Each structure stands twice: as C-alpha cells, then as structure tokens.
Amino acid sequence: MISTKQSALVAKIAVIIFVVEFIVMMLLSALPFELSVIAEASLDVLLLSLFSTPLLYYGVIKPFVVSKDDAMVKVMVMKKQSDSIAVELHTAKNLLDEERRIVEKVIQKMKSQSSFDGKHLSCIDMPVEKLSGDVVFSACCPDDTQHILLGDFTGHGLTSAIGAPLASDVFHAMTLKGLPMAEIVTEINRQMYTKMPIGLFLAAIFIEVNPERNQLRVWNCGMEDVLLFRGQSLHTKIASQNVAMGVVEHPKIEVTIVDTKSGDWIYGYSDGITEMLNHKNEAFGHEGLTQAIESVLKTDATDIQALGESVLSFQGGCTPFDDVTLIELRC
C-alpha cells in the first residue's frame, strides 16, 4: 500500500512531466514548418528529456538523496553515541559489581566473626542471592541459658543483609554478659530504629531457653508462628504479638512463656518457606510445612536435612523469590 509521502512524490513527478510535455507540444505546434511523425516524436522525446531531467533531479531526486544522506549521518551519529553509552554502562556495571563484591566480603567477614553456639539447634538455609536477608544467631549466657534469634530483614540480598552485623554485635555482646533476652530485644529494636534506613526493618523470633531446658520464653516480632511438636504431632503455636524490630521507637513487647518436656521439638521459620511455589504455582503453605515436619518426626529422623529435602521436592526446581530459613530446636 502506497503511503501519503510516496503518493505526493508520484504526483510531483507526474506534474513535472505533464507541464514539460505541454510546453514541448506548444513549441512544436509553433514551428513554421511541418515535421514528419517520426521526427516530431523524436524531437518531443529529446526536448522532454532535456527540460524534465534537471527539474526531476532538483525537484525530486536531489531532495531524496540529501534526505537519505542526512538520515545515514544521523544513524551513524546515533550508533557512535550508542556505542559510547554502552561502553560507559559496561564500565559502570563493572565498577558496581566490584563494589558489590567488596561489600559482600565485608558483611560476610563481619557475620562470620560472630560465634555460633549450635547446641541443640539445627538449621536449613536457602538464600536467594549470595547474601541472605535471613539471620540465625545462637549463644549461651554464663549460666548456660541459651539465646536464639531467627530474623528476616526486609527483602533479600545485599540491601537486606546490611543490618545483620549490627544485630549480631548487640545479640552476642549482651548474651555473653548474661543479660536477659528481654533487654536484648529492646536494644536491638533501638539500634534498628535509630541506625537503619527507613523501610529496612527486622522481623524476628527471640527464644530464651532456661538452663534446665524445661521452659521457653518467646518474643515473636512479626514472624510466622513458632511451632512446638510433642511426640509426633503439633502441640502449640506461638503467634506474633509484636511489631518487627525498627518500626516503632518504643513498642510494647509481649513475651510468651511455654513449659516444655524432654523430647519436644521447636520450629521457627521465615515466610520464604511457606510462600515457596511449585511448578503449579501452589504455595507450600503452613499446612504443607506442618505435614512435612510430622512426616519427618514419624520416621524418627534426626537429620533436619530430611525436612529440607521435602521442601526441595515440593519446589521441584522452581526459582525461589525469597530467602528460606528454618531452625529446629531440641529440648
């Protein structure tokens, strides 16, 4: 289909040829002598060519050629600019990647320096990126009271991991001094509120196990339910009663006290595990997790990796979109 621009070009050519042919016919009719048909036709073609060629060139061909040349120049300029921008972007990306690697090493080194007391505790950790936004701390007070923190920073990756060293320092320093978990919760909240950027907060489960290991004190701050299994079935759920760390400057923090028996199992987890999707776009969910834990306990499995394998089997190779962390505490 001919465009409007093409139609205008054809019309311009037709007008030029028509006007020139009209002038040639007038000149031929004004000759004082008659020409033969062949001579008149030949002279007509010759004069038409002589008069119309320059008009067609300057009126049609040259503007088109100039326009094409201008377009080619613009394309070449744009290509050079594009190549220059591509080089600048590549350089900037390399610089950002190098800076990211440096920051990741710094954060990893700071996190690795904290002592982790894994007594009676097992953990599954499946980060989306190299650095996880989920954290797990465990340490014992001088009187053998065990402190555990399972936290989930906003988002995942480098941005969410920047608060981990700060929380770790507060947790371990105060635990080694034998300070109660209630004070640690308050101080971590204060540090998160005053030092972390707006929008970056820490949902966390704080667990304090007494030296006799027959009582838990749990502060659930914006996390999924803490699950206590007795025997081979779910016995108690400890829901969140508090806001996440760093959201409110002076929150009222509630604690849940639970008496435990030897052989009880306590599970805490980030929402990455319950929100995990399979290839059918189905979520693992709270029911799926509860059933998986019960299934593992019924087989008398003592390795938490059996539970991890159940999670991976459900996932079926689908790409996770959030960090997955689960802790298993034995009483």
N, C-alpha and C positions, 0 to 999 in steps of 0.2 A: 504493500500500500504506500502511495506517494505521500510524503509529508508536506506540510504547508511551505516549508523552506524550499523543497525540491520543486513544488508547483510554481512558486514565484520565479525560480531560476529558469524553468522551461518557458514560462510566459515571457520573460525578459529576452530570451534568445529568439523566440518567435516574433516579438515586436521588432527587434533589430532587423531580422531577415525580411520581414514584411515591409518595413519602411524603406530599407535599401533597395529591395526589389521594385517598390513603387517608384522610387527616384530613377532607377535604371530604365524602367519602362517608359517613363516620361521623357528621359533623354533620348532613348531610341526612337520614340514617336516624333521627336522634334528634328530628327536628321533630315536634311534637304534631299536626300536620295534614299532609294529603297534598297534593302539588303535581301539576300536570299534567306530562306528559312534557316539553313544550317549556319550561315554567317551571323544572323541575328541571334540565334541561340547561343553560339559560341561567344559572341560579344557580351551577351547577357550574363553568361556564367563568369566570364572574365571580370566584368565590372562589378558583379555581385561579390565575387571573391575579394577584389581589391578594396571595395568600400566596407564590406561587412567584417573582414578579418580584423582590422585594428579596433573596430567597435566591439566585436566579440571578445577580443583579447583584454582591452582596457575596461570593458564594462562587465565581463563575466569571468574570464579565466584568471586575470591577474588578482582580482579581489579574493578569489577562491584559493589561489596559490599562497597569497600573503596570509590569509586566514589560517591555512593549513600550516604554514611555516611558524606562525605565531603560536599555534596550538602545540607544535612539536617543541618549540622553545620552552613553552610553559610546562610541558610534560617533562622535559629534561631538567628544568629547574626544580620541579616538584620531586623528581626522582633523587636529585642531589640532596635536597632538603630532607627527604625521607631517609636516605642512607645516613645522613648526618644525625638525624634524630634516633635512628636505630642504633648507631654507634654509641650515642650518649646514653640511651636507655640500657644498652648492654653493659656499659661501664658502670652506670648507677646500680644495676642489678648485682653485678659482681661485688661492688662495694657494700651493698646492703647484705648480701649473702655472707661476706667475710665478717661484717659487724655482727650479724646474727650468730655465726659460729663462735665468735669470741664471747658474746653474751651468754650463749648456751653453756660454754665451758665454764664460765664464771659461776653461773647458777648451779650447774651440776657439781662443781667443786664445793660450793657452799653447802649444798644439800648433803653431799657425801661426808662432809666433816662432822655431821651430827651423828651421835652414837644411837644405834637402834637396838633395843633390847627385845628380841623376838621370843621371849619366854611365853609359852602357852599361846602363841599367836602365829597364824599363817595368813598369807595374803596373795590375792590374784591381782595383777596389774597389767592392763592392756591400754597403753596410751595411743591416742590418735596420731600424735606427732612425736618427735624425739623427746621433747619435754612434756611432761604430763601436768595438767592443771589439778589433778588429784594428788593428795599427800597422805602419808601414813607415818605417824610418829609413835614410838613406844619407848618408855623409860621407867625406871623404878626409883622410888624415893629411898632415902637411907633406911626407913623402917620396913622396906620391901613392899610398900603399896605400889601397885602398877598403874601408870597413867598411859592412856592410849588416845590418840587423836586421829580421826579419819576426816579429811577435809576435801572439799570440792570448790575450787576457785571458779569465778565466773569465766565461762568459755573454756578454751583448751589451748595448749601450745605455749609459746614464749610469753605472750601477754599475761596469761593466767598464772604462769609459773613464777613471776617476779615477786609475788608475796610470800612464797614458800620459805625462803631463808629467814625472813623476819619472824614468821610464826614459829619456825623451828627453834630459833635462838631463844625466844621467850619461853616456849614449852620446855626445852631441855634445861635451861638455866634455873627456872623456878622449880622444876621437878627435882633436880639434884640438890636443891636447898631444902627439900622436904615440904614445900608449900602445898596447901590443898588445891585440888583441881578447880574449886570454885574461884579462887583468886587468879588462877591461870586463865580461865575463861574470860574473866573481867579484863585482865591485862591484854590478852590477845585482841579482844574487841576494841579496846582503847587504841592499840597500835594500828589496827586495820583502819579504824575510823580517822585517825589523825595523819597517817602516813601514806595510805593507799589512794590512788586517784579515784574520782567519783565514778561509780559504775563497776568498780572492781571490789567484790566482797567475797567472803569465805563462808560457805555453808559447811557446818562441821558437826561431828559427833564426838563428844568428850566422854571417855569412860574411866572411872576410877574403881579399881578392884582392891578390896582390903587385903591385908597380909594373909588372913585365913582363907581367902578366896571363897567366901560364902555370902558375899554381898557386893552388889554393883551400885554405883551412883552414876547416872547417865544424864548428860545435858545434850539434848538433841536440838540443834540450832539450824533449822531449815533443811534437814536431810530426810532421806527416806526412813521408814520405820526400822528401828533396831529389832531384830528377831531373836528370841530365846527359844531354843529347842530343848525339850526334855524327853529323854528316851529317843523316839524316832519321829516325833511329831511336834508341831508348833505349839508352844505353851503360852508365850507372852509377846505382845507387840508394844514397843515403846515409840510412840509417835512424836513428831516435832512439836515442842511447846514454846519455842523461842525463835526470834528472827536470826538471820545469818549474821556473822561477825562483820562489823564495819558499816552496818546500815544505820544503826541508831547509836548515838553517843553514850547514853546511859540506859540501856534496856533493862527491863526486869527479867532476870534469868531464872527459870524454873528447873529444878532437878527432880529426876525420878529415881527412887530407891527400890531395888529389886533384890530379894533374897534368892540365892542360888544354891544348887546342890552339886555335889561332885558328879561329873559326867555331863553337866549341862553344856550346851554349845550356844555361843552368841555370835550373830552375824550382823555386820554393818556393811553398807554398800553405797556407792554413788548411783545417781539416776541413769548413768550411761548403760548399766546392765539391764534395767527394767525397760528402758526405751530402745534397746537394741532391736533392729529389724532384720527379718529374714528375706528371702527372695520373693515371698508372697506379700511383703510389706506388712507383716504381722509383728507386733511387739512381743518381746519375751515376757514382759509384764510381771507383776507381783506374784500372781498365781503360778506362773511358769517357774519363777525362782524358788518359791516355797516347795513346789513339787520336785524340783531338781535337788534341793537340799535334803528333803525327806528320802528321795531315792538313794542318794549317796549314803545317808545315815543307815538305811535299811541293809545296805551291803557291808556295813561295818568298815567302810573306807576311812582311813585315817589321813589320806593324802588329799589336800584341798584341790590338787590338780585334776582330780576326778570330776569335781564340780566345774572347773574351768573347761574341761573337755566337753561337758554337757552344754555349756554356754556356746562354745565354738561350733558344736554340732548343730545347734539351733540356728546360729548365724549363717552357716552354710557358705562361707566365703564372701558374703556381702560386706561392703566397705562400711566400717563404723563411723559415726559422725560425732561421737563424744567419747571421752576417756572412760574406761571401765575399771573400777577398783572394788574389791570385796575383801573384807577381813573376817577371819574365823578365830574366835577366842574360846579357849577351853578352860572350864572351871575345875 
